[in-house]
Amino acid sequence: MQDRYDAVIVGGGAAGLSAALLLGRSRRHVLLCDGGLARNACADEMHGFLSRDGIQPGSFEKIARAQLEPYVTVHRQETTISDIKKLPKGFSIVLENGTTCFSDLVLLTTGMADALPRIDGLARSWGRSTFVCPYCDGWEVRDRAIAVSGDSARSGIDLAQELYGWTHDIVVCGQTEITADQAKWIERSKVRIESSPIHSIIDDDGRISAVELVGGRRISCEALFLSVPLHQRSDIAKRLGCAIGEHERIKTDDFNLTSVSGCFAAGDCVTSIHQVIVAAASGVRAAIAMNNELVQRDVKALMQSRA
Ligand SMILES: Cc1cc2nc3c(=O)[nH]c(=O)nc-3n(C[C@H](O)[C@H](O)[C@H](O)COP(=O)(O)OP(=O)(O)OC[C@H]3O[C@@H](n4cnc5c(N)ncnc54)[C@H](O)[C@@H]3O)c2cc1C
């Protein structure tokens, strides 16, 4: 590891890996640090990524990491970045082991974390038969029996209306309030409503066969879709003073620059559409903006140097 980089990337999911590839190809000195698992690491398969539909998330990242190897100016470390401070010029970055390095620019690709509700057995089925995103996993449960549960931001009925394109065999659990319009839709759609929330999941090695409601009633189903609140996986953006917007997203301009000069952000932590391919594209966009800023730095340095 060297002590000065053009850019440090915090987070090695799709957004961070893809930014590292672009910056490596631009011959920039980059440190990419990843401290853990990508958001979909729990899933058996990753869907909807052109040319990689159905790949295991771990295999996808393995390919991406291997493809970074020829780019010798990219250094990768499996470690958490514990702190970043803005300096008059650039940033100081502290790694988990206490090592400090310096960088002109920083890219936050730290992702979002799902605040899962308390349901017995949820951890076993999370990503295997309990899902959050119809676009990611709706096709796999088409025409099957599913249970659905909402949260304060999004009702179970809203989620059921979205999932109705994939299956009509839906039970919404924990739904206590129903508007007149929703009542009409429920009558026509034949979607069933249970007012009791889900207490536990009945599964075999993460494969759901039923959900048990508070009170003991069992609903047979093959999958559960949840709406869950999201929060920033890392508090580094907040500590750096980056403006945070609606739904806890880091605010950026059209070029992925945050409110802190020299600090960019990309991937799930800035967008409302949470898909691997969108995160990867967001990483590329940030990397191009960062390289443009480094080009300006290089032009200025050359102009100020002696002939
Ligand atoms: C159950 C489930 C299934 C999904 N299935 C699909 C699917 O089939 N298809 C699809 O397109 N999308 C799917 N998604 C969405 C997908 O996971 C995200 O859109 C994608 O992972 C976002 O990529 P990212 O790089 O922004 O963040 P992440 O993939 O979450 O990566 C962020 C990385 O940053 C690291 N990090 C955080 N803080 C620090 C720090 N301080 N220092 C160092 N590293 C740090 C984290 O450990 C993590 O590895 C699914 C999501 C869930 C929850």
PDBQT file of the ligand as one rigid body, heavy atoms in Angstrom, charges set to zero:
ROOT
HETATM    1  C1  LIG A 401     -32.288  -9.839  -0.890  1.00  0.00    +0.000 C 
HETATM    2  C2  LIG A 401     -31.817  -8.983  -2.026  1.00  0.00    +0.000 A 
HETATM    3  C3  LIG A 401     -31.753  -9.502  -3.302  1.00  0.00    +0.000 A 
HETATM    4  C4  LIG A 401     -31.340  -8.717  -4.358  1.00  0.00    +0.000 A 
HETATM    5  N1  LIG A 401     -31.315  -9.270  -5.602  1.00  0.00    +0.000 NA
HETATM    6  C5  LIG A 401     -30.940  -8.515  -6.653  1.00  0.00    +0.000 A 
HETATM    7  C6  LIG A 401     -30.966  -9.080  -7.966  1.00  0.00    +0.000 A 
HETATM    8  O1  LIG A 401     -31.339 -10.236  -8.170  1.00  0.00    +0.000 OA
HETATM    9  N2  LIG A 401     -30.583  -8.277  -8.988  1.00  0.00    +0.000 N 
HETATM   10  C7  LIG A 401     -30.194  -6.965  -8.802  1.00  0.00    +0.000 A 
HETATM   11  O2  LIG A 401     -29.859  -6.298  -9.780  1.00  0.00    +0.000 OA
HETATM   12  N3  LIG A 401     -30.167  -6.421  -7.566  1.00  0.00    +0.000 NA
HETATM   13  C8  LIG A 401     -30.524  -7.157  -6.488  1.00  0.00    +0.000 A 
HETATM   14  N4  LIG A 401     -30.515  -6.605  -5.230  1.00  0.00    +0.000 N 
HETATM   15  C9  LIG A 401     -30.058  -5.195  -5.070  1.00  0.00    +0.000 C 
HETATM   16  C10 LIG A 401     -28.517  -5.152  -5.062  1.00  0.00    +0.000 C 
HETATM   17  O3  LIG A 401     -28.048  -5.946  -3.985  1.00  0.00    +0.000 OA
HETATM   18  C11 LIG A 401     -28.001  -3.714  -4.901  1.00  0.00    +0.000 C 
HETATM   19  O4  LIG A 401     -28.627  -2.851  -5.825  1.00  0.00    +0.000 OA
HETATM   20  C12 LIG A 401     -26.469  -3.664  -5.129  1.00  0.00    +0.000 C 
HETATM   21  O5  LIG A 401     -25.819  -4.572  -4.277  1.00  0.00    +0.000 OA
HETATM   22  C13 LIG A 401     -25.945  -2.244  -4.903  1.00  0.00    +0.000 C 
HETATM   23  O6  LIG A 401     -24.561  -2.211  -5.109  1.00  0.00    +0.000 OA
HETATM   24  P1  LIG A 401     -23.637  -1.151  -4.323  1.00  0.00    +0.000 P 
HETATM   25  O7  LIG A 401     -22.272  -1.369  -4.847  1.00  0.00    +0.000 OA
HETATM   26  O8  LIG A 401     -24.233   0.193  -4.389  1.00  0.00    +0.000 OA
HETATM   27  O9  LIG A 401     -23.746  -1.576  -2.778  1.00  0.00    +0.000 OA
HETATM   28  P2  LIG A 401     -23.391  -2.964  -2.076  1.00  0.00    +0.000 P 
HETATM   29  O10 LIG A 401     -23.473  -4.087  -3.049  1.00  0.00    +0.000 OA
HETATM   30  O11 LIG A 401     -24.247  -3.051  -0.867  1.00  0.00    +0.000 OA
HETATM   31  O12 LIG A 401     -21.861  -2.811  -1.657  1.00  0.00    +0.000 OA
HETATM   32  C14 LIG A 401     -21.470  -1.893  -0.676  1.00  0.00    +0.000 C 
HETATM   33  C15 LIG A 401     -20.167  -2.415  -0.085  1.00  0.00    +0.000 C 
HETATM   34  O13 LIG A 401     -19.568  -1.381   0.706  1.00  0.00    +0.000 OA
HETATM   35  C16 LIG A 401     -18.971  -1.983   1.852  1.00  0.00    +0.000 C 
HETATM   36  N5  LIG A 401     -18.778  -0.962   2.884  1.00  0.00    +0.000 N 
HETATM   37  C17 LIG A 401     -19.712  -0.235   3.574  1.00  0.00    +0.000 A 
HETATM   38  N6  LIG A 401     -19.090   0.617   4.433  1.00  0.00    +0.000 NA
HETATM   39  C18 LIG A 401     -17.745   0.431   4.293  1.00  0.00    +0.000 A 
HETATM   40  C19 LIG A 401     -16.599   1.004   4.920  1.00  0.00    +0.000 A 
HETATM   41  N7  LIG A 401     -16.690   1.959   5.849  1.00  0.00    +0.000 N 
HETATM   42  N8  LIG A 401     -15.375   0.573   4.533  1.00  0.00    +0.000 NA
HETATM   43  C20 LIG A 401     -15.229  -0.379   3.577  1.00  0.00    +0.000 A 
HETATM   44  N9  LIG A 401     -16.298  -0.973   2.954  1.00  0.00    +0.000 NA
HETATM   45  C21 LIG A 401     -17.536  -0.574   3.310  1.00  0.00    +0.000 A 
HETATM   46  C22 LIG A 401     -19.999  -3.054   2.230  1.00  0.00    +0.000 C 
HETATM   47  O14 LIG A 401     -19.414  -4.007   3.063  1.00  0.00    +0.000 OA
HETATM   48  C23 LIG A 401     -20.381  -3.601   0.856  1.00  0.00    +0.000 C 
HETATM   49  O15 LIG A 401     -19.540  -4.659   0.479  1.00  0.00    +0.000 OA
HETATM   50  C24 LIG A 401     -30.945  -7.364  -4.134  1.00  0.00    +0.000 A 
HETATM   51  C25 LIG A 401     -30.991  -6.827  -2.845  1.00  0.00    +0.000 A 
HETATM   52  C26 LIG A 401     -31.424  -7.618  -1.797  1.00  0.00    +0.000 A 
HETATM   53  C27 LIG A 401     -31.495  -7.041  -0.416  1.00  0.00    +0.000 C 
ENDROOT
TORSDOF 0
